[in-house]
Amino acid sequence: MNMEPGKVSYPYSKVERHRAKLSAPGAKPPKRKYVNYKELMQQQKEQKKIIEQDKKSMLSKSKMQTTKTKKKSSGNDVGHFLSNYGKVQKKDVEKVSNVARKKKKK
């Protein structure tokens, strides 16, 4: 680097250094850059469209995933109950009632 004697190079511009000095003691931040109102409205509309498209795509993806994994359950689901206690059949009931009648006769 060829530098003249007495000159110091700074990595930031003069404006950036000035802003950094002001922010330290608690000064207000600088104002935003001016944007034409019509251009601002156009940018906001485009951003809304992008956000809506993202929402729609996320909804469609989530619907596709949930329909594959979701199972419809009936209101009269007794599978869990039967696995614990077993299924009662008529001939088993008749056997038990016949045994009970024989005991009463004695």
mmCIF file of the C-alpha atoms, coordinates in Angstrom:
data_MODEL
# 
_entry.id   MODEL 
# 
loop_
_atom_site.group_PDB 
_atom_site.id 
_atom_site.type_symbol 
_atom_site.label_atom_id 
_atom_site.label_alt_id 
_atom_site.label_comp_id 
_atom_site.label_asym_id 
_atom_site.label_entity_id 
_atom_site.label_seq_id 
_atom_site.pdbx_PDB_ins_code 
_atom_site.Cartn_x 
_atom_site.Cartn_y 
_atom_site.Cartn_z 
_atom_site.occupancy 
_atom_site.B_iso_or_equiv 
_atom_site.pdbx_formal_charge 
_atom_site.auth_seq_id 
_atom_site.auth_comp_id 
_atom_site.auth_asym_id 
_atom_site.auth_atom_id 
_atom_site.pdbx_PDB_model_num 
ATOM 1   C CA . MET A 1 1   ? 0.000   0.000   0.000  1.00 0.00 ? 1   MET A CA 1 
ATOM 2   C CA . ASN A 1 2   ? 1.366   3.388   -0.919 1.00 0.00 ? 2   ASN A CA 1 
ATOM 3   C CA . MET A 1 3   ? 0.275   5.787   1.748  1.00 0.00 ? 3   MET A CA 1 
ATOM 4   C CA . GLU A 1 4   ? 1.280   9.358   2.108  1.00 0.00 ? 4   GLU A CA 1 
ATOM 5   C CA . PRO A 1 5   ? 2.985   10.235  5.346  1.00 0.00 ? 5   PRO A CA 1 
ATOM 6   C CA . GLY A 1 6   ? 0.604   11.523  8.002  1.00 0.00 ? 6   GLY A CA 1 
ATOM 7   C CA . LYS A 1 7   ? -2.539  9.917   6.477  1.00 0.00 ? 7   LYS A CA 1 
ATOM 8   C CA . VAL A 1 8   ? -4.307  7.059   8.201  1.00 0.00 ? 8   VAL A CA 1 
ATOM 9   C CA . SER A 1 9   ? -6.645  4.654   6.384  1.00 0.00 ? 9   SER A CA 1 
ATOM 10  C CA . TYR A 1 10  ? -9.889  3.678   8.077  1.00 0.00 ? 10  TYR A CA 1 
ATOM 11  C CA . PRO A 1 11  ? -11.862 0.569   7.187  1.00 0.00 ? 11  PRO A CA 1 
ATOM 12  C CA . TYR A 1 12  ? -15.165 2.497   7.390  1.00 0.00 ? 12  TYR A CA 1 
ATOM 13  C CA . SER A 1 13  ? -16.349 5.671   5.759  1.00 0.00 ? 13  SER A CA 1 
ATOM 14  C CA . LYS A 1 14  ? -16.599 8.970   7.592  1.00 0.00 ? 14  LYS A CA 1 
ATOM 15  C CA . VAL A 1 15  ? -20.410 8.748   7.811  1.00 0.00 ? 15  VAL A CA 1 
ATOM 16  C CA . GLU A 1 16  ? -20.304 5.264   9.327  1.00 0.00 ? 16  GLU A CA 1 
ATOM 17  C CA . ARG A 1 17  ? -17.752 6.321   11.923 1.00 0.00 ? 17  ARG A CA 1 
ATOM 18  C CA . HIS A 1 18  ? -19.917 9.343   12.816 1.00 0.00 ? 18  HIS A CA 1 
ATOM 19  C CA . ARG A 1 19  ? -23.006 7.132   13.270 1.00 0.00 ? 19  ARG A CA 1 
ATOM 20  C CA . ALA A 1 20  ? -21.048 4.761   15.481 1.00 0.00 ? 20  ALA A CA 1 
ATOM 21  C CA . LYS A 1 21  ? -19.978 7.666   17.693 1.00 0.00 ? 21  LYS A CA 1 
ATOM 22  C CA . LEU A 1 22  ? -23.559 8.904   18.020 1.00 0.00 ? 22  LEU A CA 1 
ATOM 23  C CA . SER A 1 23  ? -25.051 5.531   18.850 1.00 0.00 ? 23  SER A CA 1 
ATOM 24  C CA . ALA A 1 24  ? -22.719 5.006   21.806 1.00 0.00 ? 24  ALA A CA 1 
ATOM 25  C CA . PRO A 1 25  ? -24.076 7.809   24.073 1.00 0.00 ? 25  PRO A CA 1 
ATOM 26  C CA . GLY A 1 26  ? -27.702 7.029   23.149 1.00 0.00 ? 26  GLY A CA 1 
ATOM 27  C CA . ALA A 1 27  ? -28.471 9.403   20.294 1.00 0.00 ? 27  ALA A CA 1 
ATOM 28  C CA . LYS A 1 28  ? -31.421 8.722   17.989 1.00 0.00 ? 28  LYS A CA 1 
ATOM 29  C CA . PRO A 1 29  ? -30.658 6.489   15.029 1.00 0.00 ? 29  PRO A CA 1 
ATOM 30  C CA . PRO A 1 30  ? -30.542 8.134   11.586 1.00 0.00 ? 30  PRO A CA 1 
ATOM 31  C CA . LYS A 1 31  ? -33.763 8.363   9.573  1.00 0.00 ? 31  LYS A CA 1 
ATOM 32  C CA . ARG A 1 32  ? -34.606 5.900   6.841  1.00 0.00 ? 32  ARG A CA 1 
ATOM 33  C CA . LYS A 1 33  ? -33.861 6.622   3.231  1.00 0.00 ? 33  LYS A CA 1 
ATOM 34  C CA . TYR A 1 34  ? -36.689 8.280   1.265  1.00 0.00 ? 34  TYR A CA 1 
ATOM 35  C CA . VAL A 1 35  ? -38.808 5.949   -0.861 1.00 0.00 ? 35  VAL A CA 1 
ATOM 36  C CA . ASN A 1 36  ? -41.549 7.095   -3.226 1.00 0.00 ? 36  ASN A CA 1 
ATOM 37  C CA . TYR A 1 37  ? -44.993 6.229   -1.813 1.00 0.00 ? 37  TYR A CA 1 
ATOM 38  C CA . LYS A 1 38  ? -46.182 4.440   -4.956 1.00 0.00 ? 38  LYS A CA 1 
ATOM 39  C CA . GLU A 1 39  ? -43.022 2.360   -5.056 1.00 0.00 ? 39  GLU A CA 1 
ATOM 40  C CA . LEU A 1 40  ? -43.401 1.556   -1.361 1.00 0.00 ? 40  LEU A CA 1 
ATOM 41  C CA . MET A 1 41  ? -46.988 0.371   -1.871 1.00 0.00 ? 41  MET A CA 1 
ATOM 42  C CA . GLN A 1 42  ? -45.886 -1.750  -4.838 1.00 0.00 ? 42  GLN A CA 1 
ATOM 43  C CA . GLN A 1 43  ? -43.149 -3.374  -2.755 1.00 0.00 ? 43  GLN A CA 1 
ATOM 44  C CA . GLN A 1 44  ? -45.586 -4.136  0.057  1.00 0.00 ? 44  GLN A CA 1 
ATOM 45  C CA . LYS A 1 45  ? -48.068 -5.732  -2.373 1.00 0.00 ? 45  LYS A CA 1 
ATOM 46  C CA . GLU A 1 46  ? -45.335 -7.938  -3.789 1.00 0.00 ? 46  GLU A CA 1 
ATOM 47  C CA . GLN A 1 47  ? -44.257 -8.974  -0.306 1.00 0.00 ? 47  GLN A CA 1 
ATOM 48  C CA . LYS A 1 48  ? -47.857 -9.857  0.622  1.00 0.00 ? 48  LYS A CA 1 
ATOM 49  C CA . LYS A 1 49  ? -48.207 -11.971 -2.537 1.00 0.00 ? 49  LYS A CA 1 
ATOM 50  C CA . ILE A 1 50  ? -45.023 -13.840 -1.728 1.00 0.00 ? 50  ILE A CA 1 
ATOM 51  C CA . ILE A 1 51  ? -46.146 -14.456 1.853  1.00 0.00 ? 51  ILE A CA 1 
ATOM 52  C CA . GLU A 1 52  ? -49.571 -15.723 0.697  1.00 0.00 ? 52  GLU A CA 1 
ATOM 53  C CA . GLN A 1 53  ? -47.962 -18.069 -1.824 1.00 0.00 ? 53  GLN A CA 1 
ATOM 54  C CA . ASP A 1 54  ? -45.680 -19.433 0.874  1.00 0.00 ? 54  ASP A CA 1 
ATOM 55  C CA . LYS A 1 55  ? -48.656 -19.985 3.196  1.00 0.00 ? 55  LYS A CA 1 
ATOM 56  C CA . LYS A 1 56  ? -50.608 -21.784 0.477  1.00 0.00 ? 56  LYS A CA 1 
ATOM 57  C CA . SER A 1 57  ? -47.686 -24.014 -0.390 1.00 0.00 ? 57  SER A CA 1 
ATOM 58  C CA . MET A 1 58  ? -47.106 -24.837 3.275  1.00 0.00 ? 58  MET A CA 1 
ATOM 59  C CA . LEU A 1 59  ? -50.805 -25.648 3.757  1.00 0.00 ? 59  LEU A CA 1 
ATOM 60  C CA . SER A 1 60  ? -50.872 -27.899 0.724  1.00 0.00 ? 60  SER A CA 1 
ATOM 61  C CA . LYS A 1 61  ? -47.733 -29.687 1.893  1.00 0.00 ? 61  LYS A CA 1 
ATOM 62  C CA . SER A 1 62  ? -49.114 -30.160 5.383  1.00 0.00 ? 62  SER A CA 1 
ATOM 63  C CA . LYS A 1 63  ? -52.450 -31.418 4.044  1.00 0.00 ? 63  LYS A CA 1 
ATOM 64  C CA . MET A 1 64  ? -50.677 -33.940 1.836  1.00 0.00 ? 64  MET A CA 1 
ATOM 65  C CA . GLN A 1 65  ? -48.619 -35.208 4.747  1.00 0.00 ? 65  GLN A CA 1 
ATOM 66  C CA . THR A 1 66  ? -51.490 -35.395 7.220  1.00 0.00 ? 66  THR A CA 1 
ATOM 67  C CA . THR A 1 67  ? -53.847 -37.244 4.858  1.00 0.00 ? 67  THR A CA 1 
ATOM 68  C CA . LYS A 1 68  ? -51.299 -40.002 4.387  1.00 0.00 ? 68  LYS A CA 1 
ATOM 69  C CA . THR A 1 69  ? -50.672 -40.583 8.057  1.00 0.00 ? 69  THR A CA 1 
ATOM 70  C CA . LYS A 1 70  ? -54.094 -39.879 9.520  1.00 0.00 ? 70  LYS A CA 1 
ATOM 71  C CA . LYS A 1 71  ? -56.451 -42.800 10.070 1.00 0.00 ? 71  LYS A CA 1 
ATOM 72  C CA . LYS A 1 72  ? -60.184 -42.514 10.431 1.00 0.00 ? 72  LYS A CA 1 
ATOM 73  C CA . SER A 1 73  ? -61.367 -44.065 13.661 1.00 0.00 ? 73  SER A CA 1 
ATOM 74  C CA . SER A 1 74  ? -64.894 -45.275 14.171 1.00 0.00 ? 74  SER A CA 1 
ATOM 75  C CA . GLY A 1 75  ? -66.915 -44.308 17.207 1.00 0.00 ? 75  GLY A CA 1 
ATOM 76  C CA . ASN A 1 76  ? -67.401 -47.973 18.192 1.00 0.00 ? 76  ASN A CA 1 
ATOM 77  C CA . ASP A 1 77  ? -63.773 -49.016 18.250 1.00 0.00 ? 77  ASP A CA 1 
ATOM 78  C CA . VAL A 1 78  ? -63.545 -51.958 20.658 1.00 0.00 ? 78  VAL A CA 1 
ATOM 79  C CA . GLY A 1 79  ? -60.226 -53.363 19.439 1.00 0.00 ? 79  GLY A CA 1 
ATOM 80  C CA . HIS A 1 80  ? -58.304 -52.089 22.414 1.00 0.00 ? 80  HIS A CA 1 
ATOM 81  C CA . PHE A 1 81  ? -60.930 -53.339 24.844 1.00 0.00 ? 81  PHE A CA 1 
ATOM 82  C CA . LEU A 1 82  ? -61.028 -56.801 23.259 1.00 0.00 ? 82  LEU A CA 1 
ATOM 83  C CA . SER A 1 83  ? -57.252 -57.118 23.319 1.00 0.00 ? 83  SER A CA 1 
ATOM 84  C CA . ASN A 1 84  ? -57.321 -56.741 27.105 1.00 0.00 ? 84  ASN A CA 1 
ATOM 85  C CA . TYR A 1 85  ? -60.385 -58.810 28.003 1.00 0.00 ? 85  TYR A CA 1 
ATOM 86  C CA . GLY A 1 86  ? -61.088 -61.066 25.027 1.00 0.00 ? 86  GLY A CA 1 
ATOM 87  C CA . LYS A 1 87  ? -64.250 -61.691 23.064 1.00 0.00 ? 87  LYS A CA 1 
ATOM 88  C CA . VAL A 1 88  ? -67.197 -63.374 24.739 1.00 0.00 ? 88  VAL A CA 1 
ATOM 89  C CA . GLN A 1 89  ? -68.951 -65.955 22.587 1.00 0.00 ? 89  GLN A CA 1 
ATOM 90  C CA . LYS A 1 90  ? -72.410 -67.497 23.054 1.00 0.00 ? 90  LYS A CA 1 
ATOM 91  C CA . LYS A 1 91  ? -71.159 -71.033 23.543 1.00 0.00 ? 91  LYS A CA 1 
ATOM 92  C CA . ASP A 1 92  ? -68.838 -69.841 26.340 1.00 0.00 ? 92  ASP A CA 1 
ATOM 93  C CA . VAL A 1 93  ? -71.777 -68.149 28.051 1.00 0.00 ? 93  VAL A CA 1 
ATOM 94  C CA . GLU A 1 94  ? -73.894 -71.301 27.681 1.00 0.00 ? 94  GLU A CA 1 
ATOM 95  C CA . LYS A 1 95  ? -71.137 -73.435 29.250 1.00 0.00 ? 95  LYS A CA 1 
ATOM 96  C CA . VAL A 1 96  ? -70.877 -71.152 32.234 1.00 0.00 ? 96  VAL A CA 1 
ATOM 97  C CA . SER A 1 97  ? -74.646 -70.988 32.686 1.00 0.00 ? 97  SER A CA 1 
ATOM 98  C CA . ASN A 1 98  ? -74.911 -74.818 32.442 1.00 0.00 ? 98  ASN A CA 1 
ATOM 99  C CA . VAL A 1 99  ? -72.227 -75.232 35.111 1.00 0.00 ? 99  VAL A CA 1 
ATOM 100 C CA . ALA A 1 100 ? -74.037 -72.769 37.365 1.00 0.00 ? 100 ALA A CA 1 
ATOM 101 C CA . ARG A 1 101 ? -77.379 -74.643 36.924 1.00 0.00 ? 101 ARG A CA 1 
ATOM 102 C CA . LYS A 1 102 ? -75.771 -77.985 37.799 1.00 0.00 ? 102 LYS A CA 1 
ATOM 103 C CA . LYS A 1 103 ? -74.340 -76.542 41.007 1.00 0.00 ? 103 LYS A CA 1 
ATOM 104 C CA . LYS A 1 104 ? -77.782 -75.198 41.990 1.00 0.00 ? 104 LYS A CA 1 
ATOM 105 C CA . LYS A 1 105 ? -79.433 -78.599 41.475 1.00 0.00 ? 105 LYS A CA 1 
ATOM 106 C CA . LYS A 1 106 ? -77.096 -80.371 43.911 1.00 0.00 ? 106 LYS A CA 1 
# 
